[in-house]
Amino acid sequence: MRKINVLMFALEFPPVNSTGCYRYLKFLKHLDTYNIEATVLIPSLDDLKKLHPNAKVDFTLLDQIPKNIDVIEVPLSKRIIDIVIDAIPSVRMRNLIRLGDDNIAHQWKKQLIKAIDVLIPIIQPNIIWGTVPPFSLGKLMLSIASKHKIPLIVDFRDELSLNKNIPFSTYLHFLNAFHTEEAVFKNANGISVVTP
């Protein structure tokens, strides 16, 4: 059986004990069974802690990552605090003007593109894969997959436009979310979904 190389993007990953880190751990656990190798790109530990300020750091989670999985840290920009702390009036205003785009992947894009341009010729991925939310990651993965002509599989952990836990400030914010979600659905080569 031919080996498949997957390039994964993760904005939730061990040792930061956020809800989404377990999704990655469960996927990674079974990849070798199907002759799949993975390289996972994650933000730095400091960035992960800022992205998930209420999550604890649990280094024992790292023991659950299979030994054949390569994990590479690619730091976010220094403006990460703007993304997380919506309580600051200037940040809240900026988020309102951006129509609610979570902007997290935008803060990763510059460093990530540099890393990917070096990594892709080395690891030669057959597939790009990542979980959303955050939904800005979906858009970023689409652009990277398109640029490098690599099929993209997007794992929808939660819906965006119909997610009852996301209050939309205005109808325009809802439309932005709806069109973001629609673009990912239409342009990804594959979608996986677990939650309704």
DAFENZI-V451856 format. One record per residue. N is the residue number from 0. RES is the residue in one small letter. PHI is phi as a letter, one per 40 degrees, with the letter a starting at -180 (NA if undefined). OMEGA is omega in radians with two decimals (NA if undefined). Layout:
BEGIN
n:N res:RES phi:PHI omega:OMEGA
n:N res:RES phi:PHI omega:OMEGA
END
This chain:
BEGIN
n:0 res:m phi:NA omega:-3.11
n:1 res:r phi:c omega:3.11
n:2 res:k phi:c omega:3.10
n:3 res:i phi:b omega:3.10
n:4 res:n phi:b omega:-3.13
n:5 res:v phi:b omega:3.01
n:6 res:l phi:b omega:-3.07
n:7 res:m phi:b omega:3.05
n:8 res:f phi:b omega:-3.09
n:9 res:a phi:b omega:3.03
n:10 res:l phi:b omega:2.97
n:11 res:e phi:b omega:-3.04
n:12 res:f phi:a omega:3.09
n:13 res:p phi:d omega:0.21
n:14 res:p phi:c omega:3.11
n:15 res:v phi:c omega:-2.98
n:16 res:n phi:c omega:3.07
n:17 res:s phi:c omega:-3.09
n:18 res:t phi:d omega:-3.07
n:19 res:g phi:c omega:-3.12
n:20 res:c phi:c omega:-3.12
n:21 res:y phi:c omega:3.10
n:22 res:r phi:c omega:3.11
n:23 res:y phi:c omega:-3.14
n:24 res:l phi:d omega:-3.12
n:25 res:k phi:c omega:3.09
n:26 res:f phi:c omega:-3.08
n:27 res:l phi:c omega:-3.11
n:28 res:k phi:d omega:-3.01
n:29 res:h phi:b omega:-3.05
n:30 res:l phi:c omega:-3.08
n:31 res:d phi:c omega:3.10
n:32 res:t phi:d omega:-3.09
n:33 res:y phi:b omega:3.09
n:34 res:n phi:g omega:-3.13
n:35 res:i phi:b omega:3.03
n:36 res:e phi:b omega:-3.11
n:37 res:a phi:b omega:2.93
n:38 res:t phi:b omega:-3.08
n:39 res:v phi:b omega:3.07
n:40 res:l phi:c omega:-3.12
n:41 res:i phi:b omega:2.98
n:42 res:p phi:c omega:3.09
n:43 res:s phi:c omega:3.12
n:44 res:l phi:d omega:3.11
n:45 res:d phi:c omega:3.12
n:46 res:d phi:c omega:3.12
n:47 res:l phi:c omega:3.12
n:48 res:k phi:c omega:3.10
n:49 res:k phi:c omega:3.12
n:50 res:l phi:c omega:-3.08
n:51 res:h phi:b omega:-3.01
n:52 res:p phi:c omega:-3.14
n:53 res:n phi:c omega:-3.13
n:54 res:a phi:c omega:3.09
n:55 res:k phi:c omega:3.05
n:56 res:v phi:c omega:-3.10
n:57 res:d phi:b omega:-3.07
n:58 res:f phi:c omega:3.10
n:59 res:t phi:c omega:3.09
n:60 res:l phi:c omega:-3.13
n:61 res:l phi:c omega:3.12
n:62 res:d phi:c omega:-3.13
n:63 res:q phi:c omega:3.11
n:64 res:i phi:c omega:3.14
n:65 res:p phi:d omega:-3.05
n:66 res:k phi:c omega:-3.10
n:67 res:n phi:c omega:3.13
n:68 res:i phi:c omega:3.07
n:69 res:d phi:c omega:3.10
n:70 res:v phi:b omega:-3.10
n:71 res:i phi:b omega:3.11
n:72 res:e phi:c omega:3.05
n:73 res:v phi:b omega:-3.03
n:74 res:p phi:c omega:3.01
n:75 res:l phi:c omega:3.09
n:76 res:s phi:c omega:-3.11
n:77 res:k phi:c omega:-3.11
n:78 res:r phi:c omega:-3.08
n:79 res:i phi:d omega:-3.12
n:80 res:i phi:c omega:3.10
n:81 res:d phi:c omega:-3.07
n:82 res:i phi:c omega:-2.97
n:83 res:v phi:c omega:-3.01
n:84 res:i phi:c omega:-3.14
n:85 res:d phi:c omega:-3.12
n:86 res:a phi:c omega:3.13
n:87 res:i phi:c omega:-3.07
n:88 res:p phi:d omega:-3.12
n:89 res:s phi:c omega:3.11
n:90 res:v phi:c omega:3.11
n:91 res:r phi:d omega:3.13
n:92 res:m phi:c omega:3.12
n:93 res:r phi:c omega:3.12
n:94 res:n phi:c omega:3.11
n:95 res:l phi:c omega:-3.14
n:96 res:i phi:c omega:3.13
n:97 res:r phi:c omega:-3.13
n:98 res:l phi:g omega:2.99
n:99 res:g phi:g omega:3.08
n:100 res:d phi:c omega:-3.02
n:101 res:d phi:c omega:2.98
n:102 res:n phi:g omega:-3.09
n:103 res:i phi:c omega:-3.11
n:104 res:a phi:c omega:3.10
n:105 res:h phi:d omega:3.13
n:106 res:q phi:c omega:-3.14
n:107 res:w phi:c omega:-2.92
n:108 res:k phi:d omega:-3.04
n:109 res:k phi:d omega:-3.14
n:110 res:q phi:c omega:-3.10
n:111 res:l phi:c omega:3.14
n:112 res:i phi:c omega:3.10
n:113 res:k phi:d omega:-3.12
n:114 res:a phi:c omega:-3.09
n:115 res:i phi:c omega:3.13
n:116 res:d phi:c omega:3.08
n:117 res:v phi:c omega:-3.02
n:118 res:l phi:c omega:-3.02
n:119 res:i phi:d omega:3.09
n:120 res:p phi:c omega:-3.12
n:121 res:i phi:c omega:-3.05
n:122 res:i phi:c omega:3.11
n:123 res:q phi:f omega:-3.10
n:124 res:p phi:c omega:3.04
n:125 res:n phi:c omega:-3.05
n:126 res:i phi:a omega:2.93
n:127 res:i phi:b omega:-3.06
n:128 res:w phi:a omega:3.06
n:129 res:g phi:a omega:-3.13
n:130 res:t phi:b omega:2.99
n:131 res:v phi:b omega:0.19
n:132 res:p phi:c omega:0.07
n:133 res:p phi:c omega:-3.00
n:134 res:f phi:c omega:3.04
n:135 res:s phi:c omega:3.08
n:136 res:l phi:c omega:3.08
n:137 res:g phi:d omega:3.13
n:138 res:k phi:c omega:3.14
n:139 res:l phi:c omega:3.12
n:140 res:m phi:c omega:3.09
n:141 res:l phi:d omega:-3.10
n:142 res:s phi:c omega:3.13
n:143 res:i phi:c omega:3.13
n:144 res:a phi:c omega:3.14
n:145 res:s phi:c omega:-3.13
n:146 res:k phi:d omega:-3.06
n:147 res:h phi:c omega:3.11
n:148 res:k phi:f omega:3.12
n:149 res:i phi:b omega:3.12
n:150 res:p phi:d omega:-3.11
n:151 res:l phi:b omega:2.99
n:152 res:i phi:b omega:3.14
n:153 res:v phi:b omega:3.11
n:154 res:d phi:c omega:3.12
n:155 res:f phi:c omega:3.08
n:156 res:r phi:c omega:3.13
n:157 res:d phi:b omega:3.05
n:158 res:e phi:c omega:-3.12
n:159 res:l phi:b omega:-2.98
n:160 res:s phi:c omega:-3.12
n:161 res:l phi:b omega:-3.14
n:162 res:n phi:c omega:-3.08
n:163 res:k phi:c omega:-3.14
n:164 res:n phi:c omega:3.14
n:165 res:i phi:b omega:3.07
n:166 res:p phi:c omega:3.10
n:167 res:f phi:c omega:-3.09
n:168 res:s phi:c omega:-3.14
n:169 res:t phi:a omega:3.08
n:170 res:y phi:c omega:3.09
n:171 res:l phi:c omega:3.09
n:172 res:h phi:c omega:3.09
n:173 res:f phi:c omega:-3.14
n:174 res:l phi:c omega:3.10
n:175 res:n phi:c omega:3.12
n:176 res:a phi:c omega:-3.13
n:177 res:f phi:c omega:-3.11
n:178 res:h phi:c omega:3.05
n:179 res:t phi:c omega:-3.14
n:180 res:e phi:c omega:-3.14
n:181 res:e phi:c omega:-3.14
n:182 res:a phi:c omega:3.13
n:183 res:v phi:c omega:3.11
n:184 res:f phi:d omega:-3.05
n:185 res:k phi:c omega:-2.99
n:186 res:n phi:b omega:3.08
n:187 res:a phi:c omega:3.11
n:188 res:n phi:c omega:3.12
n:189 res:g phi:a omega:3.14
n:190 res:i phi:b omega:2.96
n:191 res:s phi:b omega:-3.10
n:192 res:v phi:a omega:3.07
n:193 res:v phi:b omega:-3.12
n:194 res:t phi:c omega:-3.12
n:195 res:p phi:c omega:NA
END
